[in-house]
Structure formats: C-alpha cells, structure tokens
Amino acid sequence: MTPVFLRTLSAGALLLAGILTAMPPERASAQDAGALQINWEVRNRFRLFREERDFLLHVENARNRSILAAEQSLELQSEGRGWARNMVNRLCIDLQGRVNQPCTRDNTKENYLTPIDHPVTVRLVGAVPVGATCAWSFDDGDGPQQSTFDCAEPINLRVRYGKQTVATVDVSSGSDPTQRVQTEIQVRDIFVAGLGDSIASGEGNPDRPLALSDEGFCFRSYLGTAGAQYYRPSRHGFKGGRACEAPDTLANWQRYSALWFNSPCHRSLYSYQTRTALALAVRYTHIAVTYLPLACTGASIGDGLLGSQRARECPPGKTGVCNTSVNAQVAELREALTAAKKRQPDRTLDLVLLSVGANDVYFSGLVADVIVETATERALFRRSGVMASVDDSRDALARELPQNFVKLREALKPLVGGDLSHVVYVSYANPALADGGVPCRGGRAGFDIHPAFNADPQRLARVSTFVDTEFLPQLKGLATCSRGALCRDPEADRMTFVDAHQAAFADHGFCAHSGNDPEFDRSCFAENGQSFNPDIVSAASQPMLCGRGASEYRAYLPRARWIRDANDSYFAAMTYPQGLPAASQPTDIHDATWGVLSAVYGGAVHPSAEGHAAMADAALPAASAVLGLDAVPPGVTRGFLPQLLPSAKQ
C-alpha cells in the first residue's frame, strides 16, 4: 500500500526523484538500497476508536487483503461472534449518538471534531549501522525539540494539526562521518460523514448480536384463538414469562437485547460507511480520519435526512420514556460542522458517504408484499399502509424521488463547499439474485421464522425486475445528473457514484447457498421452509426441528448469502421497534405485532457484514480519488515513493 507522500519536497529530493524515475526499476532499487530514510505514520488514525489495539487488529487483517477478505478473516478469528462486540464500548461516540468532547484516546484527551495535534511514530529505516546513535530534532516553527536515542528505537510524538513539522536526525556510528537525514511531517485530518438509510447505517448487523436461548418463546398470531400460537427461540438470560399466557414487561425483555453503537438508528460498525472510512485510515499512513456516522435505519430524504424521523428502538437496559424521535441528519451534520469551524475556521467537510432513496419509494412495503402470504396478515398490513405494490413504488420513483433529490442536493451543497463530487453516493444491490444474476425462486426457506411468511415467486420476480430495470438506473441518473435529472449545474451537482459491487451481489442474494455455509445453517435452516417445531408443547423447550440449540447460531461467519433473510434477522437482532405510532404498539411482548416485527426489523433483506465489506471495497477507490490520496508529485514513480525517496537534505 502506498502512503500519502509529503506535500512539499526539497529541491534536491525532487531532482533525485526525476533521476530515479528515469532509471529502470531494477537499477533504481539497487541504487537506493540501504539509503537512510525517515519513515513516519499516524498512530491509531481512525479516530472513532479510543484504543489503538482495535485499530491495529484491522491493520493486521488488512495486509494484502480486500476489505471483504479482511472481514472474512475477522469473522473466523471471532468464531462468528463478530469483531465489533467489544469495540462498541470503546468509541468516541456514545450509544446515544453523542460525540464525546473531549474523547480520551490512548490516555490523551482530544477534541474529536477539531483535534489540535496527532500522535505519530517516526523511525529511521534503511542500512542503519548497528549501535548507531540518533540525535533527533523536531521543529514546527516554535523552536526544535531535541532528544538522542539508539537509532533502532522508534520515536513517538504528537505533531500539531495544520502545521508542518521538520524532522531531522543526525546519525553517528563510531568513526564514520555523521549522516543527516531530514523530512517534513504534516498530518492531513480528513473529516468524513455518513448519511442515509438502513443500508448506510448497517441495519442487520448489530455490533453485539443477540445471545439466543435454546428454549422457546411464545408469540400469538393475528387470529387470536387459543391455538393460534407458535414458539421461536427465546433470548438467553431471559427468566420472565415465555408462554403466551405469562405476559412480561418490555423493560425485562430488553435487558437481553442485541447491542448497536446507536440503537435508535441501528448504526453498526459493520456498515459499509464505517468500513470505508476505516479502510482509508488503514491504507494511508499519513492521514487521520475523523468519522461522523449519522445514517439511520428507516430514513427517507424527507423524513430522516431533511426532517426528523422515528427511532427504531431505545438503548437496551434503559427505563422510562423512550425518545421516539431522531433529529434530521443534515441538521446534525450542519451543527457539527458549525461547531468545528468555530474552533478551527479552516475545518472542512472532506467527504460524505451517502445511500438513500429506497424508503422514498416504499421498498420495505415491497418486501412485505413479497413475503407476507396469509390473507389475514395481508389485509391488516394493507390497511395499516405497511405493504406497497410495484405500481406504488413506480409512481413515487417518477414523482417524489426526483423532487426530493433536488432538495437534498441544495441542502448538501453548502456543506461540501459547493462541490457535490465530494458526496460519494453508493448505490444499492439487488438482494434477490443468485447464480450469476438469476432471481431467487422464492418459498419459505429463510423466511419460516414467521408462519405467515412465504416469498411469493411471481411477486418476487416483479420486484426484482423493477429494482434492476427501473429503480437502480433512475437512482444513478439522479445522483449523476443524467437521464433527465433536475440539476441546475450538472458539473457542480454531480455526485460521485459507486455501483461496482452490484455485479458481485448477483451471486450472493438471500437465497444463495454453499457447502461452506455454517454447519448450523445447513442443518437447521431447512430449504423446504420447515425449520421450526410446530408443536407448541414440545416447542416450548425445543423450538428447532433439527434438535439443536439456537444458541449455536453465529451471525458473523462467512456465508454464500450476503443478504440477511428473515431467519437471520430474528436470530441476530430480534428487534421490537419502539418508535412506532401508539396505535401500532403491541399490547405485550407476546403480541402478534411483535411476532411479525421481530422477524424483520433486525435487518431482513439487508446486507450482512460480508455484503457491507464488498460495498466498502467498491466505495474505497472512489473515496480515495475524491480526496486525492493517491496523487503524487509530478515525475515521481507512483507506488515506489516511500522506497525510492530518501527525503533527505544532505
């Protein structure tokens, strides 16, 4: 990986660069072999992480790997429990979404949005004489700081934000002449914001997934008769009433919830936005990344980005009144940027990662229309506005979404200095494709967590075709000011668009299977859609027909499917949304409404951590290009800068 090189070079270094560029690669390498150089890098440069050990875990797993391959490696290391399960408690943003000001990172208090300095490690590399002594000097314009160490020792220091520090080292070894090596250190702190909906927030991937019980938990059905009950796995540790005749409180049940680093919005460290920002910090050693995640599950442009929206749930373990409203994301970002500029007038928003539009065209309603089969539930959901048809979505796509995009563009433009190319719009992937783009055939497999679910093949095919041929192309046109999109100034209004991941998802929809899938999935999630014990007497103690305990399920193991199905959603999160209107609130925790919602509100038909990693692999090159992180001084061979240039003033 090529780090960002220094912004300024001495005239001698530029001359040397030109000479080396003209040499054949083999000769240049031989000529430069052993030359002393000063190497430096920013420590713990993903500033969301309070502790460097969390950042270094990602650095180690990213070596010569894609983000997807790194995620798969981390999944295996954690035995499917997930790498974020403990990191979630070690962030500079609390579980309510509030930025910690100051945030104590590696025992040093820092202002998160406006750092005044950055920790760096400096080393002398090359043919360093054994036992040589290094007299170091670091000067940021206020006079040099000097110290002497063995040359094998790295130097840790903090360099001031926005200022260049000249590092000089005099190398002494016995009777040999003293060598002087010099370079300039200047950290570029990149401010990245994440905006959007559930795809942007990481829905489906709680930072600490639910711990499941091997025993059953009763739900009622909408029919309401004594026999209209069914059992599914309960939450581990829950000692309250598991039978439908034994009601219990939400507060008791919620103590055993999955954990998100922001529960009201189901923000997750596994989201492609977090993984992209983190990957920038991992790859480029001369930058720091200040990341502000604001995306929220359920958001549309009007309700979520430009206006407030309903929260998904309250943080686990909290009692009292639930704050069911979440502030508008653009307003939150504007407020954060204004506060930052008061402290640092030159502070700018460098990059926005964005995915939005699906909720504007009622995509969750399309999913409900596909998977809800029984007449009672379909009638109830139609009346409550939960379901939508392709015609409903098509009308919104033609009428509402283009106008909403105009409003969003105008709101974002002043935040990025008028240049919307700094907004990287990452498109959706079709969740219903496998085997190279063949639509999933439907059925109950993966959706038998609820008795009323059965993915209808014809409705599924219609939705899949609509997504591929109408929704995704129209989104691209809106983001890039093409296909007749309403853009006042197409050059300035055009967002940077990413959809390279869509081809990979064509093999990994919710119906994809592999012999390498987790053994529990292959044994217990039946392809005929009969995974759960229908006998309510025996299901109370053993809800799985396979005879194994649900506690064996692991949300974070590699799978062929990169899309969570409804079974995954329940097993990973089992969410009971509390931000619903009062009329939709269930009467108790066994209520039929919660039986349905707990099967889908934890991320059904959303990317898994692997899917988000694949999206981040697609977004990373675009983000790097927008930020100019791969730009190099003219005449310098890209990729060989750190090795070829001694950065020395002899």
C-alpha positions in Angstrom: 0.0 0.0 0.0 1.3 3.4 -0.9 1.1 6.0 1.9 0.3 9.6 1.1 3.6 11.3 0.5 4.7 14.6 1.9 3.1 17.8 0.5 6.5 19.5 0.0 9.8 18.2 -1.1 13.2 19.8 -1.1 14.6 20.8 -4.4 17.3 18.2 -4.0 14.7 15.5 -3.3 12.7 16.5 -6.4 15.9 16.4 -8.6 16.7 12.9 -7.2 13.1 11.8 -7.9 13.5 12.8 -11.5 16.8 10.9 -11.8 15.3 7.8 -10.2 12.2 7.9 -12.4 14.3 7.8 -15.5 16.2 4.7 -14.3 15.0 1.2 -15.0 13.1 -0.1 -11.9 15.8 -2.7 -11.1 18.6 -0.1 -11.3 16.7 2.4 -9.2 16.1 -0.1 -6.5 19.7 -1.2 -6.4 20.9 2.4 -6.4 18.6 3.2 -3.4 19.1 0.0 -1.5 20.3 0.8 2.0 19.8 4.6 1.8 18.8 6.0 5.2 15.3 7.5 5.3 12.9 8.8 7.9 9.6 7.0 7.8 6.6 8.2 9.8 3.0 7.2 10.3 0.0 8.4 12.3 -0.9 6.1 15.2 -4.5 5.0 15.8 -5.5 7.1 12.9 -9.2 6.0 12.8 -10.2 8.5 15.4 -13.5 6.8 16.2 -11.5 4.1 18.1 -10.4 5.2 21.5 -7.8 2.4 21.8 -5.0 1.6 19.3 -5.4 -2.1 19.8 -8.7 -2.0 18.0 -7.2 -0.2 15.0 -4.2 -2.5 14.9 -6.5 -5.5 14.7 -7.8 -4.1 11.4 -4.4 -3.2 10.2 -3.1 -6.7 10.7 -6.1 -8.3 9.0 -6.0 -5.9 6.1 -2.5 -6.8 5.0 -2.6 -7.7 1.2 -6.4 -8.3 1.6 -9.5 -6.7 0.3 -12.0 -5.4 2.9 -14.2 -8.4 2.2 -11.3 -10.8 2.7 -10.3 -9.0 5.9 -13.9 -9.2 7.2 -14.0 -13.0 6.5 -10.7 -13.4 8.3 -12.0 -11.5 11.3 -15.2 -13.5 11.3 -13.3 -16.7 11.6 -11.0 -15.3 14.2 -14.0 -14.4 16.4 -15.7 -17.8 15.7 -18.7 -15.9 14.3 -19.3 -13.7 17.3 -18.0 -10.6 15.5 -15.0 -8.3 15.9 -17.2 -5.3 17.0 -18.8 -6.9 20.0 -16.3 -5.4 22.5 -15.1 -2.4 20.4 -18.6 -1.0 20.5 -17.9 0.1 24.1 -14.6 1.8 23.2 -15.7 4.6 20.8 -15.5 8.3 20.8 -19.3 8.4 20.1 -21.6 7.1 22.8 -24.6 4.7 22.4 -26.9 7.7 22.2 -25.0 9.1 19.2 -23.4 11.9 21.1 -19.8 12.8 20.3 -17.6 12.6 23.4 -16.0 16.0 23.9 -13.2 15.5 24.8 -12.6 11.9 24.0 -9.7 10.2 25.8 -7.8 8.2 23.1 -4.9 6.1 24.3 -4.7 8.1 27.6 -4.8 11.5 25.9 -7.8 13.9 25.8 -8.6 15.0 22.3 -11.3 17.2 20.8 -12.9 14.7 18.4 -14.2 17.1 15.7 -11.3 19.5 15.9 -8.0 17.8 17.0 -5.2 20.2 17.9 -2.5 17.5 17.4 -2.0 13.9 16.2 0.2 11.1 17.5 2.9 9.9 15.1 5.6 7.3 15.2 8.9 8.2 13.5 11.6 5.6 12.5 15.0 5.7 10.8 15.0 2.9 8.2 17.5 1.6 5.6 21.0 0.4 6.3 21.1 1.7 9.9 24.6 0.9 11.4 24.3 -1.4 14.4 24.6 0.6 17.7 24.3 3.9 15.9 23.1 6.9 17.9 20.4 9.2 16.5 20.2 12.8 17.6 16.6 13.8 16.7 15.2 17.3 16.2 11.5 18.2 15.6 10.7 21.8 14.7 7.2 23.0 14.0 8.2 26.7 13.8 8.2 27.3 17.6 11.8 26.0 18.1 13.2 22.5 17.9 12.6 19.7 20.4 15.7 17.5 20.6 16.4 14.1 22.0 19.0 11.3 21.5 18.3 7.6 21.3 19.6 4.4 19.8 18.7 4.5 16.1 16.8 1.2 16.5 14.3 2.9 18.7 11.1 4.5 17.2 10.2 7.9 18.3 6.6 8.7 19.4 5.5 12.3 19.5 2.5 14.5 18.8 2.6 16.9 15.9 0.3 20.0 15.7 -2.8 20.0 13.5 -2.4 22.0 10.3 1.3 22.7 10.8 4.4 21.2 9.2 7.0 19.7 11.5 10.5 19.3 10.1 12.1 16.1 11.4 15.9 16.0 11.4 18.2 13.2 12.6 22.0 13.1 12.8 23.2 9.5 12.7 26.5 8.8 14.5 28.3 5.5 14.3 31.9 5.1 15.6 34.4 6.9 13.4 32.1 7.1 10.4 31.0 10.6 9.3 27.7 11.8 10.8 24.9 11.5 8.4 22.0 13.9 8.4 18.5 12.9 7.2 15.6 15.3 7.1 11.9 15.1 6.1 8.7 17.0 6.7 5.8 15.7 8.7 2.3 17.1 8.2 -0.8 15.1 9.1 -3.9 15.5 6.9 -7.0 15.1 9.1 -9.9 14.0 6.9 -13.5 14.7 8.1 -15.9 12.1 6.8 -19.7 12.0 7.4 -22.0 9.1 6.8 -25.6 9.8 5.8 -28.5 7.8 4.6 -30.9 4.9 5.4 -30.7 1.4 6.8 -28.3 0.3 4.1 -26.0 3.2 5.2 -26.4 2.6 8.9 -25.6 -1.1 8.8 -29.0 -2.5 9.7 -29.0 -6.3 10.1 -25.6 -6.3 11.8 -25.7 -5.5 15.5 -22.3 -4.8 16.9 -23.0 -7.3 19.6 -25.6 -9.8 18.3 -28.3 -11.3 20.3 -27.5 -14.2 22.6 -30.1 -16.9 21.9 -31.7 -19.3 24.3 -32.2 -23.0 23.3 -35.7 -22.7 24.8 -38.8 -21.4 23.1 -40.7 -18.1 23.4 -44.4 -17.8 22.5 -46.0 -15.4 20.1 -49.7 -15.1 19.3 -51.0 -14.9 15.7 -53.5 -12.3 14.5 -56.3 -14.9 14.5 -56.2 -14.6 18.3 -57.6 -18.1 19.1 -56.0 -20.2 21.9 -54.5 -22.5 19.3 -53.1 -19.6 17.2 -49.7 -19.6 18.9 -46.2 -20.5 17.8 -42.8 -20.8 19.5 -39.5 -19.5 18.4 -36.1 -19.3 20.2 -36.0 -17.0 23.2 -33.3 -14.6 24.4 -30.5 -16.1 26.5 -30.8 -15.0 30.1 -34.5 -14.0 30.0 -36.2 -15.5 33.0 -39.6 -14.0 32.6 -42.8 -15.4 31.1 -42.1 -17.3 27.9 -45.6 -18.7 27.4 -48.2 -16.5 25.8 -50.3 -16.8 28.9 -47.5 -15.3 31.0 -47.0 -11.7 30.0 -44.0 -9.8 31.0 -42.6 -6.2 30.7 -40.7 -4.8 27.8 -38.1 -3.5 30.2 -37.3 -7.0 31.4 -37.2 -8.4 27.9 -35.0 -5.6 26.6 -32.2 -6.2 29.1 -31.1 -9.1 26.8 -31.2 -7.2 23.5 -28.7 -7.0 20.8 -26.4 -4.0 21.1 -25.8 -1.3 18.4 -23.5 1.6 18.8 -26.6 3.6 18.2 -29.9 1.8 19.0 -32.3 4.5 17.8 -30.8 4.3 14.3 -29.4 0.8 14.3 -25.9 2.2 13.4 -23.3 -0.5 13.2 -19.6 -0.7 13.0 -20.1 -3.3 10.2 -21.7 -0.7 7.9 -20.1 -0.1 4.5 -19.7 3.6 5.6 -17.7 2.8 8.7 -15.7 0.2 6.8 -14.9 2.6 4.0 -13.8 5.3 6.5 -11.8 2.8 8.5 -10.1 1.4 5.3 -8.9 4.9 4.4 -7.2 5.1 7.7 -5.7 1.7 7.4 -4.4 2.2 3.9 -3.0 5.7 4.1 -0.5 6.1 6.9 0.0 9.9 6.7 -3.7 10.8 7.4 -6.1 10.7 10.3 -9.8 10.0 9.7 -12.5 11.8 11.8 -15.7 9.9 11.1 -19.2 11.1 12.0 -21.8 8.5 11.4 -25.4 9.9 11.1 -27.2 7.4 8.9 -30.4 6.0 10.3 -32.5 2.9 9.5 -35.9 3.8 8.1 -34.7 7.2 6.8 -36.0 8.8 3.6 -34.9 12.1 2.2 -37.8 14.0 3.7 -38.1 12.0 7.0 -34.5 11.3 8.1 -32.1 13.5 6.1 -34.0 16.8 5.8 -36.5 16.2 8.7 -36.7 14.2 11.9 -37.8 10.6 11.9 -39.0 7.9 14.2 -36.4 6.0 16.2 -36.1 2.2 15.8 -35.7 1.4 19.5 -34.3 2.7 22.8 -30.9 1.6 24.1 -31.0 -1.7 26.0 -31.4 -1.5 29.7 -33.0 2.0 29.8 -36.2 2.5 31.6 -38.7 5.3 31.5 -40.0 7.2 28.4 -38.5 6.2 25.1 -37.4 9.2 22.9 -39.1 8.1 19.7 -37.7 10.8 17.5 -34.3 11.2 15.8 -33.0 14.6 14.6 -32.6 15.3 10.9 -29.2 14.1 9.7 -28.4 17.1 7.6 -29.2 19.4 10.5 -27.0 17.3 12.8 -24.1 17.5 10.3 -24.6 21.2 9.8 -24.5 21.8 13.6 -21.3 19.7 14.0 -19.6 21.5 11.1 -20.5 24.9 12.5 -19.2 24.0 15.9 -16.0 22.7 14.4 -15.4 25.9 12.3 -15.8 28.0 15.5 -12.7 26.2 16.9 -10.9 25.8 13.6 -12.1 28.2 10.9 -10.3 26.2 8.2 -12.0 22.9 9.2 -13.9 21.5 6.2 -16.1 18.5 5.5 -14.0 16.4 3.1 -16.2 13.6 2.2 -19.9 12.4 2.5 -20.8 8.8 2.1 -24.5 8.5 1.1 -27.1 5.9 0.3 -30.8 6.9 0.3 -33.9 6.6 -1.8 -35.2 3.1 -1.1 -37.6 4.3 1.6 -38.8 7.2 -0.6 -40.2 4.5 -3.0 -41.6 2.3 -0.2 -39.0 -0.5 -0.6 -39.9 -2.1 2.8 -43.5 -2.2 1.6 -42.4 -4.1 -1.5 -40.6 -6.6 0.7 -43.7 -7.0 2.9 -45.8 -7.6 -0.3 -43.4 -10.3 -1.4 -43.0 -12.2 1.9 -46.4 -12.0 3.6 -48.6 -14.8 2.3 -51.6 -15.4 4.6 -54.8 -13.4 3.9 -55.3 -12.1 7.4 -51.9 -10.5 7.7 -52.0 -9.2 4.1 -55.4 -7.5 4.8 -54.1 -6.0 8.1 -50.9 -4.7 6.5 -52.6 -3.2 3.6 -55.0 -1.2 5.9 -52.1 0.0 8.0 -50.0 1.1 5.0 -47.2 -1.4 5.6 -47.5 -3.0 2.2 -46.8 -1.4 -1.2 -47.1 -2.6 -4.8 -44.6 -2.1 -7.7 -47.1 0.4 -9.1 -46.9 2.4 -5.9 -43.1 2.4 -6.0 -43.0 3.3 -9.7 -45.2 6.3 -9.1 -43.0 7.5 -6.2 -39.9 6.9 -8.3 -41.3 9.2 -11.1 -42.9 11.9 -9.0 -41.5 12.2 -5.5 -37.9 11.0 -5.6 -36.6 13.4 -8.2 -38.0 16.4 -6.3 -36.6 15.1 -3.1 -33.2 14.7 -4.7 -33.3 18.4 -5.7 -33.9 19.4 -2.1 -31.2 17.1 -0.8 -28.7 18.4 -3.3 -29.4 22.0 -2.2 -29.0 21.1 1.4 -25.7 19.3 1.0 -24.0 21.7 -1.4 -23.0 24.4 1.2 -21.7 21.7 3.5 -19.1 20.5 0.9 -18.1 23.8 -0.4 -20.5 23.7 -3.4 -18.8 20.7 -5.0 -21.1 17.6 -4.8 -18.4 15.4 -6.2 -17.3 15.1 -2.6 -20.6 13.3 -1.9 -19.9 9.6 -2.7 -23.3 8.0 -3.5 -23.1 4.3 -3.0 -26.0 2.5 -4.8 -28.0 -0.5 -3.6 -27.6 -4.0 -4.8 -30.4 -6.3 -5.9 -30.9 -8.5 -2.8 -32.8 -11.2 -4.7 -30.2 -12.6 -7.2 -28.0 -15.7 -7.1 -26.1 -17.9 -9.5 -24.8 -15.0 -11.6 -27.9 -12.9 -11.6 -30.8 -15.4 -11.6 -33.7 -14.2 -9.5 -34.3 -16.2 -6.3 -37.2 -18.6 -6.8 -39.0 -17.7 -3.6 -40.6 -20.0 -1.0 -40.4 -20.2 2.8 -36.7 -21.1 3.0 -35.1 -18.4 5.1 -38.5 -16.8 5.9 -40.1 -19.5 8.0 -39.4 -17.6 11.2 -43.0 -16.4 11.0 -45.9 -18.7 10.0 -47.4 -16.0 7.7 -44.2 -15.6 5.6 -43.6 -17.2 2.2 -41.7 -15.3 -0.6 -44.1 -15.4 -3.5 -42.2 -16.3 -6.7 -44.2 -14.1 -9.0 -44.3 -11.0 -6.8 -40.6 -11.6 -6.1 -39.8 -11.7 -9.8 -41.7 -8.4 -10.4 -39.9 -6.6 -7.6 -36.5 -7.9 -8.8 -37.2 -6.7 -12.3 -38.4 -3.3 -11.1 -35.2 -2.9 -9.0 -32.9 -3.8 -11.9 -34.5 -2.1 -14.8 -36.1 1.0 -13.2 -35.1 1.8 -9.6 -31.3 1.4 -9.8 -30.9 3.1 -13.2 -33.1 6.0 -12.0 -31.0 6.4 -8.9 -27.9 6.6 -10.9 -29.4 9.3 -13.1 -30.4 11.3 -10.1 -27.0 11.1 -8.5 -25.0 11.8 -11.7 -27.4 14.4 -13.3 -28.2 12.2 -16.2 -31.3 10.6 -17.6 -33.1 13.9 -17.4 -32.4 14.5 -13.7 -33.2 18.0 -12.4 -29.8 19.6 -11.9 -29.2 23.4 -12.0 -25.4 23.0 -12.7 -24.7 19.4 -13.8 -20.9 19.8 -13.3 -21.2 21.0 -9.7 -24.3 19.0 -8.9 -23.0 15.6 -10.0 -22.2 13.2 -7.1 -19.5 10.6 -7.3 -21.4 7.4 -8.0 -20.5 3.9 -6.9 -22.2 0.7 -8.1 -19.3 -1.7 -8.8 -20.4 -4.0 -6.1 -23.7 -4.9 -7.8 -22.1 -7.5 -10.1 -20.7 -9.3 -7.0 -24.0 -9.3 -5.3 -25.6 -11.1 -8.3 -24.1 -14.3 -6.8 -24.9 -13.6 -3.2 -28.6 -12.8 -2.7 -30.7 -14.1 0.2 -31.3 -17.4 -1.4 -27.6 -18.2 -2.1 -26.3 -21.4 -0.5 -23.0 -23.2 -0.3 -21.5 -26.3 1.1 -19.2 -23.9 3.1 -22.1 -22.2 4.8 -22.0 -22.5 8.6 -22.9 -26.1 9.7 -25.7 -24.9 11.9 -27.4 -23.1 8.9 -27.1 -26.2 6.7 -28.5 -28.4 9.4 -31.2 -26.2 11.0 -32.5 -23.8 8.3 -34.4 -26.2 6.1 -34.7 -25.5 2.4 -38.3 -26.7 2.5 -39.1 -23.9 5.0 -39.8 -26.3 7.9 -37.1 -25.3 10.4 -39.2 -24.8 13.5 -41.2 -27.2 15.7 -44.9 -26.6 15.1 -46.0 -28.5 18.2 -46.5 -25.8 20.9 -46.0 -28.2 23.7 -42.6 -29.6 22.8 -41.5 -26.3 21.0 -41.6 -24.6 24.4 -38.4 -26.4 25.3 -37.1 -27.3 21.8 -38.2 -24.8 19.1 -35.8 -26.1 16.4 -36.8 -29.2 14.4 -33.1 -30.1 13.9 -32.9 -30.9 17.6 -30.1 -28.5 18.1 -29.9 -25.3 20.2 -30.4 -21.9 18.6 -27.5 -20.7 20.7 -25.2 -22.4 18.2 -26.2 -19.8 15.5 -23.4 -17.4 14.7 -24.3 -14.1 13.0 -20.7 -13.4 11.8 -19.5 -16.4 9.9 -18.8 -16.4 6.1 -21.9 -17.4 4.1 -22.8 -17.6 0.4 -25.7 -15.2 1.1 -24.6 -11.6 1.7 -28.2 -10.6 2.3 -29.9 -11.3 5.7 -33.1 -13.3 5.4 -35.8 -13.1 8.0 -34.4 -16.0 9.9 -31.1 -14.2 10.2 -32.8 -11.0 11.2 -34.6 -12.7 14.1 -31.6 -14.8 15.2 -29.2 -11.8 15.1 -31.3 -9.0 16.5 -34.9 -9.9 17.3 -35.9 -6.2 17.4 -39.1 -4.9 18.8 -39.3 -1.3 17.4 -40.4 1.2 20.0 -40.7 4.2 17.7 -43.9 3.0 16.1 -47.1 5.2 16.4 -49.1 4.5 19.5 -51.8 2.6 17.5 -49.2 0.2 16.3 -47.6 -0.5 19.6 -48.1 -4.1 20.8 -50.0 -4.8 24.0 -47.4 -7.1 25.4 -44.2 -8.9 24.4 -46.1 -12.0 23.1 -48.3 -9.8 20.9 -48.8 -10.8 17.2 -47.5 -7.4 16.0 -44.2 -8.1 17.7 -44.1 -11.6 16.3 -44.0 -10.1 12.8 -41.8 -7.1 13.5 -39.2 -9.0 15.5 -38.7 -11.2 12.3 -38.0 -8.3 10.0 -36.9 -5.1 12.0 -33.5 -6.5 12.8 -32.4 -6.4 9.2 -34.3 -8.8 6.9 -33.3 -8.2 3.2 -30.3 -6.1 4.2 -26.6 -6.8 3.5 -24.6 -8.9 6.0 -21.2 -7.8 7.3 -19.7 -9.5 4.2 -22.1 -7.6 2.0 -21.1 -4.3 3.6 -17.5 -5.2 3.2 -18.0 -5.8 -0.5 -19.7 -2.4 -0.8 -16.8 -0.8 1.0 -14.4 -2.4 -1.4 -16.3 -0.6 -4.2 -16.6 2.7 -2.4 -12.9 2.9 -1.3 -11.3 3.7 -4.7 -14.0 6.4 -5.3 -13.4 8.0 -1.9 -9.6 7.9 -2.4 -9.9 9.6 -5.7 -12.2 12.3 -4.4 -9.8 13.0 -1.6 -6.7 12.9 -3.9 -5.0 10.4 -1.7 -3.2 8.6 -4.5 -1.9 11.8 -6.1 1.9 12.1 -6.2 4.3 14.9 -7.1 5.0 15.2 -10.8 7.8 13.0 -12.1 7.7 10.6 -9.1 7.0 6.9 -9.7 3.7 6.1 -8.0 4.0 3.1 -5.7 7.7 3.5 -5.1 7.7 6.8 -3.3 8.4 5.6 0.2 11.2 3.3 -1.0 12.8 5.5 -3.6 12.9 8.9 -2.0 15.2 9.3 0.9 13.5 12.6 1.8 17.0 13.9 2.8 18.7 17.3 2.8 22.3 16.3 2.7 
